[in-house]
Structures are given as C-alpha cells and as structure tokens.
Amino acid sequence: MAVLYEPSGRDTPCRPRNGKKFALDELQSLIGGYIEMVRIPGDVGRRVFFVDEEGRLKHLKPNVRASQLAGQLLVGNALLCSPKEVD
C-alpha cells in the first residue's frame, strides 16, 4: 500500500482509484504538479517516491520524514509506493 507523506508530518495511506495502479493524473493530483521518481538507496527497486519535479523551484516546504527515508532532501508531498503500483 502506498503512503502519502506531507511536509506537515501527516502520513496518509493511499490506494489507486482503480484498486490496482496509480494513473499519471492521479499521481500529479496527489503530488501537486509534474512528477519525478526518486529511488531509495539500498531498497533495490521495492519502493520509490514520487515528488513534484519543480518542488524546489516552487520553494515547497521540506518533507523531513520522506527525506529521512529517501536519504536526500525531498520537498512538498511525497508518495511512497512500489513501482508495480504505477501505470
């Protein structure tokens, strides 16, 4: 199951609307812009983050919890999921 990490510290479990895979427009709606995939070091492709690719340009707030998991600074909303959950 996917989890949406918000900069406020709120973590929300998410499911794709079709019950199987997130569509592009669904990801963009959750993230708030164009998406960028961020791989998690040492996770061997089991999970990835999707973030706003222009988040730093938009001066979005740092996402502390997601950044800790990703091992790098992430800003704005970050969706953690399996690559298999994305269409």
QUIGIDA-V876661 format. One line per field, one symbol per residue. ss: DSSP state (A for helix, B for strand, O for the rest). burial: # if it has 24 or more other ideal C-beta (glycine too) atoms within 12 Angstrom, else .. Layout:
ss->???
burial->???
//
This chain:
ss->OBBBBOOOOOBBBBOOOOOOOBOAAAAAAAAOOOBBBBBOOOOOOOOBBBBBOOOOOOOOOBOAAAAAAAOOOOBOOBBBBOAAABO
burial->.######......#.#.....#...##..###..####.#......#######.#....#.##..##.##...#########..##.
//
